[in-house]
Amino acid sequence: MTRSLADRVQPGTWTAWVIHAKWSPKEDGLLQIWKDGKLVLERKGPNTYGTIGLDYTPYLKTGIYHPEWNTAKEGRLERFNADKPVATHKITYVTDLKIGGPTATYDDIAPK
């Protein structure tokens, strides 16, 4: 489990991801990621800042993002135009999104 997740993404194929996170600035923090039923990442320990409180813990998003999406601020449009992507056409499909609560198990979330 030492390769990055980017190495595991396969364009043009459906992939089932299951992500389990317990956000914590303490040693009880946990991040587990499964790809197609196989655990590919497990990290234990602090995984968020201790000063932001539970209301501002990390959250996961899916999609295609550009670091300078808000070009209304000074200098951002120039940086946006300077960062030319290698790919000029991108499509992302997301289906069967499930979100579990604090007591959810892997079997509650994993695709059948």
Secondary structure as GFF3:
##gff-version 3
##sequence-region A 1 112
A	DSSP	three_ten_helix	5	8	.	.	.	ID=ss1
A	DSSP	beta_strand	17	22	.	.	.	ID=ss2
A	DSSP	beta_strand	30	35	.	.	.	ID=ss3
A	DSSP	beta_strand	38	44	.	.	.	ID=ss4
A	DSSP	three_ten_helix	54	56	.	.	.	ID=ss5
A	DSSP	alpha_helix	76	82	.	.	.	ID=ss6
A	DSSP	alpha_helix	106	109	.	.	.	ID=ss7
###
